[in-house]
Each structure stands twice: as structure tokens, then as C-alpha cells.
Amino acid sequence: MQTVIIIEDEKPAARRLQRMLQQENIFVEVLLHSVDEAITWLQLYPNPELIFADIQLSDGLSFDIFKQINLSSAIVFTTAYDQYAINAFKLNSVDYLLKPIKQEDLHFAIEKYRKQQAGNSFDMQKLLQSIQSQKAVTYKQRFSVSFGQHLQSIDAGQVECFYSQDKTTYIFTENAESYIYEKSLDSIEKQLNPKDFFKVNRKFIVQYSGIKDIISYSNSRLKVVLKNYNEQDIIVARERVKDFRKWLST
């Protein structure tokens, strides 16, 4: 097999997929972590044989890569959300795998790719049926945090908000306790149920059940008041107000 690349913004997830592919005798040497990085690399090294691409990257959707770079490469999409399936199939998609990826599903995708390369026809209806039969999307239910020599598990339902301050991410609970959490807000957002949590700006993700009040703010923005958190004003970014209002009504 010629060049195989992985496009995945979470480096541990990229390395895990790389190890899983080794079990299928596929060896990946190129790991890319953003839309911009992938575009730059593909401009220099066009048309790798096979691409594994997470759909939601830290700086956009991987679809943006393929809109700018005209590729004939086969693509296996990986993501925690099944809402992008139809867009995925419009490209040269071999398969669509929901995270967390299982070895058996990855094996199935590789075998499908190999058969396709051998000249066998690709049955989109079977792929659609396969996607529909996959396990429903699951969201993170617990978060492990450390304080001192202790390790504590916090249920997602106990979280009032996630926030970033001085380059550090925190979990703030309904008990008015704050814990350092070693993940970025972008990473956390991908793991949360979008029905319950909303990223109002680049520093805050709030939970619906933690909202006490919403107040009109300057420049057509909104101020969110939580039940317990009061250290900083939480202002919904102007470009997020429309989606925030929609989220409140769903």
C-alpha cells in the first residue's frame, strides 16, 4: 500500500488509530492535526492512496480540506457524530466510523477498501445500512479530576460549566467547586451531549440545567447567569447568539 495518512486533531486518538491500523498491516507515517496543516501537506504531496480523517477538527471541518484540494484518494471518515454522514458520502468515502472506533469496524472498512481497489463494485446502500446499524453516538458521562493525592469522578450532570482561565481548563460543579481538567475546551465540546451543553464563547461551555438567567447585553449579545458560578461574566459571543437561542428552544 502506498501513502496512508491520518488527519485527527487529538494526538492520542491519532496514535491509537495508527496502532489499530498496524494490526491490519497498514502502516501510517504521516499524522496531520488541523485543516490548515492538512491542506499544506496535501498541496505538496497530492493524492495519498488512503486518508483517515476526523470530521471535526480544531480549526474547522475536514470537508473544508477536500473542498480546496481536488483529490482522488479514498477516504475513511471518523467522528463522534453521525450528523455528517451524508456529506461524507458525497466525497470518495470508503466508510464512516463512529468513535470510539472498534477494531472489528476498522477491519471491515479496510476489507471494503481492498475489495473496492480490486475492482469490485461499491454498494452505497449497504454502507448506509451499515452506518444505521452501528451503535448510537455516546457522550462522555464522567470526568476524572485530580486534587492533591486524590482522584475524583464527576458526573456530567453535576457540571455547571467548563471554563478556561490563564491557559488552564476548569470544571465547575453544581456544588460550587472548581477542578482543573487537562483537556482543551474544543476537545471537551466534542465529547459532550449538544442537547445539554453549549459553548457560548471561546472561554465557556455551559450546561442548560445550570442556567439561572439570561440577560440582554450590549452589541446584540446575551449575558448568561449561572446558579453558582459568578467569578466572571459569561457573555454569549455575538456570532453564537442565533445558535444559542435555537439551542434553548430545542
BATI-73743 format. One record per residue (C-alpha): z, x, y. Coordinates in steps of 0.1 Angstrom, whole numbers, plus 5000, padded with zeros to 4 digits. Each point is the difference from the previous one (the first is absolute). Example, Ala and Ser with C-alpha at 12.3 -4.5 7.8 and 13.67 -1.06 7.14 Angstrom:
BATI-73743
<r pz="5078" px="5123" py="4955"/>
<r pz="4993" px="5014" py="5034"/>
This chain:
BATI-73743
<r pz="5000" px="5000" py="5000"/>
<r pz="4992" px="5012" py="5035"/>
<r pz="5022" px="4998" py="5031"/>
<r pz="5027" px="4973" py="4998"/>
<r pz="5022" px="4993" py="5031"/>
<r pz="5031" px="4980" py="5008"/>
<r pz="5005" px="4984" py="5034"/>
<r pz="5037" px="4990" py="5003"/>
<r pz="5023" px="5003" py="5029"/>
<r pz="5032" px="5002" py="4979"/>
<r pz="5000" px="5035" py="4986"/>
<r pz="5023" px="4993" py="4971"/>
<r pz="4978" px="4971" py="4990"/>
<r pz="4969" px="5022" py="5002"/>
<r pz="5016" px="5027" py="4978"/>
<r pz="5011" px="4973" py="4975"/>
<r pz="4965" px="4986" py="4997"/>
<r pz="4987" px="5036" py="4996"/>
<r pz="5023" px="5005" py="4971"/>
<r pz="4990" px="4966" py="4984"/>
<r pz="4963" px="5010" py="5003"/>
<r pz="5007" px="5033" py="4982"/>
<r pz="5010" px="4979" py="4971"/>
<r pz="4965" px="4985" py="5000"/>
<r pz="4985" px="5035" py="5002"/>
<r pz="4991" px="4995" py="5036"/>
<r pz="5010" px="5029" py="5023"/>
<r pz="5004" px="4994" py="5037"/>
<r pz="5000" px="5029" py="5024"/>
<r pz="4996" px="4982" py="5033"/>
<r pz="5027" px="4978" py="5014"/>
<r pz="4994" px="4984" py="5034"/>
<r pz="5027" px="4981" py="5019"/>
<r pz="4983" px="4981" py="5029"/>
<r pz="4969" px="4982" py="5012"/>
<r pz="4992" px="5029" py="5025"/>
<r pz="5006" px="5027" py="4974"/>
<r pz="4978" px="4982" py="4974"/>
<r pz="4971" px="4995" py="5025"/>
<r pz="5001" px="5037" py="5010"/>
<r pz="5000" px="5011" py="4964"/>
<r pz="4973" px="4977" py="4988"/>
<r pz="4977" px="5010" py="5029"/>
<r pz="5003" px="5036" py="4986"/>
<r pz="4999" px="4991" py="4963"/>
<r pz="4981" px="4967" py="4997"/>
<r pz="4998" px="4978" py="4969"/>
<r pz="5027" px="5012" py="4976"/>
<r pz="4995" px="4984" py="4966"/>
<r pz="5031" px="4979" py="5000"/>
<r pz="5025" px="4990" py="5027"/>
<r pz="5035" px="4985" py="4996"/>
<r pz="5009" px="4984" py="5033"/>
<r pz="5031" px="4982" py="5012"/>
<r pz="4989" px="4972" py="5022"/>
<r pz="5028" px="5001" py="5026"/>
<r pz="5004" px="5035" py="5015"/>
<r pz="5022" px="5011" py="5028"/>
<r pz="4972" px="5000" py="5026"/>
<r pz="4980" px="4970" py="4988"/>
<r pz="4982" px="4985" py="4969"/>
<r pz="4980" px="5022" py="4977"/>
<r pz="4972" px="4974" py="5005"/>
<r pz="4996" px="5017" py="5034"/>
<r pz="4990" px="5032" py="4983"/>
<r pz="4972" px="4984" py="4980"/>
<r pz="4987" px="4982" py="5031"/>
<r pz="4995" px="5034" py="5017"/>
<r pz="4989" px="5021" py="4970"/>
<r pz="4970" px="4988" py="4979"/>
<r pz="5011" px="5008" py="4964"/>
<r pz="4985" px="4994" py="4966"/>
<r pz="5033" px="5009" py="4984"/>
<r pz="5018" px="4977" py="4975"/>
<r pz="5034" px="4989" py="5014"/>
<r pz="5032" px="4988" py="4984"/>
<r pz="5022" px="4983" py="5025"/>
<r pz="5038" px="5001" py="4998"/>
<r pz="5024" px="4979" py="5020"/>
<r pz="5032" px="4980" py="4999"/>
<r pz="4981" px="4969" py="5015"/>
<r pz="4974" px="4980" py="4983"/>
<r pz="4987" px="4984" py="5032"/>
<r pz="4974" px="5027" py="5004"/>
<r pz="4983" px="4994" py="4967"/>
<r pz="4968" px="4983" py="5013"/>
<r pz="4994" px="5027" py="5026"/>
<r pz="5004" px="5026" py="4972"/>
<r pz="4974" px="4985" py="4979"/>
<r pz="4974" px="5001" py="5028"/>
<r pz="5000" px="5038" py="4996"/>
<r pz="4992" px="5021" py="4969"/>
<r pz="5033" px="4990" py="4984"/>
<r pz="5006" px="5008" py="4964"/>
<r pz="5034" px="4983" py="4999"/>
<r pz="5029" px="4989" py="5021"/>
<r pz="5035" px="5010" py="4988"/>
<r pz="5032" px="4985" py="5013"/>
<r pz="5030" px="5023" py="5006"/>
<r pz="5021" px="5011" py="4983"/>
<r pz="4970" px="5012" py="4979"/>
<r pz="5005" px="4999" py="4962"/>
<r pz="4984" px="5026" py="4978"/>
<r pz="4983" px="4973" py="4979"/>
<r pz="4984" px="4984" py="5030"/>
<r pz="4988" px="5034" py="5012"/>
<r pz="4986" px="5008" py="4966"/>
<r pz="4981" px="4967" py="5000"/>
<r pz="4985" px="5009" py="5035"/>
<r pz="4990" px="5034" py="4988"/>
<r pz="4984" px="4986" py="4968"/>
<r pz="4981" px="4975" py="5021"/>
<r pz="4988" px="5027" py="5023"/>
<r pz="4988" px="5021" py="4971"/>
<r pz="4981" px="4971" py="4985"/>
<r pz="4984" px="4992" py="5033"/>
<r pz="4989" px="5036" py="5004"/>
<r pz="4985" px="4998" py="4965"/>
<r pz="4977" px="4972" py="5012"/>
<r pz="5019" px="4969" py="4988"/>
<r pz="4999" px="4971" py="5023"/>
<r pz="5030" px="4993" py="5023"/>
<r pz="5014" px="4965" py="4996"/>
<r pz="5015" px="4989" py="5033"/>
<r pz="5013" px="4967" py="4985"/>
<r pz="5020" px="5019" py="4974"/>
<r pz="5014" px="5023" py="5027"/>
<r pz="5011" px="4969" py="5020"/>
<r pz="5016" px="4986" py="4969"/>
<r pz="5018" px="5033" py="4994"/>
<r pz="5013" px="5000" py="5036"/>
<r pz="5013" px="4965" py="4997"/>
<r pz="5018" px="5008" py="4967"/>
<r pz="5018" px="5030" py="5015"/>
<r pz="5037" px="4997" py="5008"/>
<r pz="5007" px="4983" py="5033"/>
<r pz="5009" px="5023" py="5029"/>
<r pz="5036" px="5010" py="5001"/>
<r pz="5019" px="5011" py="5030"/>
<r pz="5030" px="5024" py="5003"/>
<r pz="5032" px="4981" py="4993"/>
<r pz="5026" px="5029" py="5004"/>
<r pz="5003" px="5031" py="5021"/>
<r pz="5022" px="5029" py="4990"/>
<r pz="5018" px="5018" py="5029"/>
<r pz="5024" px="5029" py="5000"/>
<r pz="5030" px="5005" py="5022"/>
<r pz="5023" px="5030" py="4994"/>
<r pz="5003" px="5004" py="4963"/>
<r pz="4993" px="4964" py="4993"/>
<r pz="4969" px="4981" py="4989"/>
<r pz="4996" px="4964" py="5009"/>
<r pz="4974" px="4973" py="4992"/>
<r pz="4991" px="4975" py="5027"/>
<r pz="4982" px="4968" py="4991"/>
<r pz="4969" px="4992" py="5021"/>
<r pz="5017" px="4967" py="5009"/>
<r pz="5029" px="5018" py="5016"/>
<r pz="4977" px="5019" py="5024"/>
<r pz="4999" px="4988" py="5035"/>
<r pz="4976" px="5026" py="5013"/>
<r pz="4985" px="5034" py="4994"/>
<r pz="4998" px="5022" py="5031"/>
<r pz="4989" px="5035" py="5010"/>
<r pz="5020" px="5021" py="5025"/>
<r pz="4998" px="5037" py="5008"/>
<r pz="4974" px="5005" py="4971"/>
<r pz="5025" px="4985" py="4975"/>
<r pz="4996" px="4966" py="4982"/>
<r pz="5030" px="4977" py="4995"/>
<r pz="5008" px="4969" py="4981"/>
<r pz="5022" px="4976" py="5019"/>
<r pz="5017" px="4973" py="4979"/>
<r pz="5014" px="4965" py="5006"/>
<r pz="5035" px="5016" py="4998"/>
<r pz="4991" px="5020" py="5032"/>
<r pz="4999" px="5033" py="4981"/>
<r pz="4973" px="5026" py="5005"/>
<r pz="4987" px="5025" py="4974"/>
<r pz="4975" px="5028" py="5001"/>
<r pz="4970" px="4993" py="4978"/>
<r pz="4976" px="5029" py="4993"/>
<r pz="4967" px="4981" py="5003"/>
<r pz="4978" px="4992" py="5029"/>
<r pz="4997" px="4965" py="5014"/>
<r pz="4963" px="5000" py="4990"/>
<r pz="5009" px="5008" py="4965"/>
<r pz="5028" px="4974" py="4999"/>
<r pz="4978" px="4973" py="5014"/>
<r pz="4976" px="5003" py="4970"/>
<r pz="5029" px="4993" py="4976"/>
<r pz="5014" px="4969" py="5018"/>
<r pz="4991" px="4964" py="4994"/>
<r pz="4979" px="4991" py="5031"/>
<r pz="5014" px="4964" py="4999"/>
<r pz="5035" px="5014" py="5008"/>
<r pz="4994" px="5031" py="5020"/>
<r pz="4979" px="5007" py="5031"/>
<r pz="4994" px="5033" py="5018"/>
<r pz="5004" px="4990" py="5036"/>
<r pz="4992" px="5034" py="5015"/>
<r pz="4999" px="5036" py="4989"/>
<r pz="5038" px="5003" py="4999"/>
<r pz="5011" px="4967" py="4984"/>
<r pz="4995" px="4979" py="4969"/>
<r pz="5020" px="4968" py="5002"/>
<r pz="5010" px="4975" py="4973"/>
<r pz="4994" px="4963" py="5007"/>
<r pz="5035" px="4990" py="4989"/>
<r pz="5015" px="5025" py="5024"/>
<r pz="4985" px="4986" py="5031"/>
<r pz="5024" px="4982" py="5024"/>
<r pz="4978" px="4993" py="5030"/>
<r pz="4966" px="5007" py="5014"/>
<r pz="4996" px="5003" py="5038"/>
<r pz="4969" px="5003" py="5022"/>
<r pz="4997" px="5035" py="5014"/>
<r pz="4978" px="5017" py="5027"/>
<r pz="4963" px="5006" py="4995"/>
<r pz="4996" px="4971" py="4976"/>
<r pz="5023" px="5016" py="4975"/>
<r pz="5030" px="4987" py="4980"/>
<r pz="5035" px="5012" py="4996"/>
<r pz="5016" px="4996" py="4966"/>
<r pz="5038" px="4996" py="4998"/>
<r pz="5015" px="5007" py="4966"/>
<r pz="5033" px="4986" py="4987"/>
<r pz="5018" px="5033" py="5000"/>
<r pz="4978" px="5029" py="5012"/>
<r pz="5004" px="5005" py="5038"/>
<r pz="4996" px="5038" py="5005"/>
<r pz="4964" px="4997" py="5015"/>
<r pz="4978" px="4973" py="5013"/>
<r pz="4975" px="4989" py="4974"/>
<r pz="4967" px="4992" py="5017"/>
<r pz="4970" px="4986" py="4982"/>
<r pz="4971" px="5022" py="5009"/>
<r pz="4974" px="4980" py="5020"/>
<r pz="4973" px="5006" py="4975"/>
<r pz="5023" px="4987" py="4972"/>
<r pz="5011" px="4968" py="5018"/>
<r pz="4973" px="4978" py="4986"/>
<r pz="5006" px="5011" py="4965"/>
<r pz="5038" px="4997" py="5005"/>
<r pz="4996" px="4964" py="5011"/>
<r pz="4979" px="4993" py="4970"/>
<r pz="5025" px="5017" py="4977"/>
<r pz="5028" px="4978" py="5014"/>
<r pz="4981" px="4968" py="4991"/>
<r pz="4990" px="5009" py="4964"/>
